Amino acid sequence: MSWVCDKCKEKLVKSKVNVTYLGGHFEVELLKCPKCNNVFIGEDLALGKMLEVEKGLEDK
């Protein structure tokens, strides 16, 4: 399945992007629009890995 940018109608491509989350800076590979640079964060990442990181930081 290919994801398409709703704004530009361009096919999203995998690209390394810099993400800032809860004060941490990470470089991760995500789907990104080659035209407008909007990044797609899927449900599995938003509700999975990011939630795990958030809970881990709250416990500290």
C-alpha positions as CSV (number, residue, x, y, z in Angstrom):
1,M,0.0,0.0,0.0
2,S,1.3,3.5,-0.9
3,W,0.5,6.5,1.2
4,V,-0.1,9.8,-0.6
5,C,0.2,13.4,0.8
6,D,-3.3,14.8,1.2
7,K,-2.0,18.3,0.6
8,C,0.3,17.7,-2.5
9,K,-1.0,14.4,-3.8
10,E,2.6,13.2,-4.0
11,K,3.5,9.6,-3.0
12,L,5.2,9.5,0.4
13,V,8.8,8.2,0.5
14,K,10.9,6.8,3.4
15,S,13.3,9.4,4.6
16,K,15.3,10.1,7.8
17,V,13.8,12.9,9.8
18,N,14.7,14.6,13.0
19,V,12.0,14.2,15.7
20,T,11.8,16.0,19.0
21,Y,9.6,14.3,21.5
22,L,9.4,15.1,25.3
23,G,12.7,16.9,25.2
24,G,14.6,14.1,23.4
25,H,15.9,14.4,19.8
26,F,15.8,11.3,17.6
27,E,16.6,10.6,13.9
28,V,14.2,8.0,12.6
29,E,13.1,6.8,9.2
30,L,9.5,7.8,8.4
31,L,7.3,8.4,5.4
32,K,7.6,12.0,4.2
33,C,6.2,14.0,1.3
34,P,9.0,14.9,-1.1
35,K,7.3,18.2,-2.0
36,C,6.0,19.8,1.2
37,N,8.1,17.7,3.8
38,N,5.0,16.8,5.9
39,V,5.7,13.6,7.8
40,F,3.3,10.7,8.3
41,I,3.3,9.1,11.8
42,G,1.3,5.9,11.7
43,E,-1.0,4.7,14.5
44,D,1.4,1.9,15.4
45,L,4.2,4.4,16.1
46,A,2.0,7.0,17.8
47,L,0.2,4.5,20.1
48,G,3.1,2.0,20.4
49,K,6.7,3.1,20.5
50,M,6.0,6.8,21.4
51,L,3.7,5.7,24.2
52,E,6.4,3.3,25.5
53,V,8.9,6.1,25.5
54,E,6.5,8.5,27.2
55,K,5.7,6.0,30.0
56,G,9.4,5.3,30.4
57,L,10.2,8.9,30.9
58,E,7.3,9.4,33.3
59,D,8.7,6.6,35.5
60,K,12.0,8.4,35.9
